[in-house]
Amino acid sequence: MTAQLINREQTFELHSSQRILLVEDNDINRMLLSDYLSFFKYHVESLTSGHNFFTKIEIFKPDLILLDLKLPGIDGYSLLTEVKQHPKYLKIPIIIVSAFAFAADKERAMKLGARRYFVKPVNLSELLLVIGEELTCCQI
């Protein structure tokens, strides 16, 4: 993740009102992603596990969720499955950011309803562009 994070030729819209819920148990990854997205004016809240996941969704009302698959307690696959079973959460795009690099992991997550899948270490510029695309797509 030490590669060039921002290409000067790229233009980014500021999304000061858009909320991203980040579910990531690794402190460094969570802080990096949170700081990076906050720099681009997203409002970011984070969880270190699936504990209180649905309470956080109800209170925070995220426009998008970044979800790790390997979490303490309950895994990301289970959270993804549960989210997609709630009609009022169906429109929230979920992007997986995981160390699971096998094609079977990606296929499983996509079948469960993930919109995109990134393998760590993630290209932050690419992630930022995909987040923008997903948020634009879901607002139409």
ABEGO torsion letter per residue (X at the ends): XABBABBAABBBBBBAABBBBBBBABAAAAAAAAAAAAAAGBBBBBBABABGAAAAAAAAGBABBBBBABBBGBBAAAAAAAAAABAAAAABBBBBBBABABAAAAAAAAAAGBABBBBOBBBAAAAAAAAAAAAAAAAX
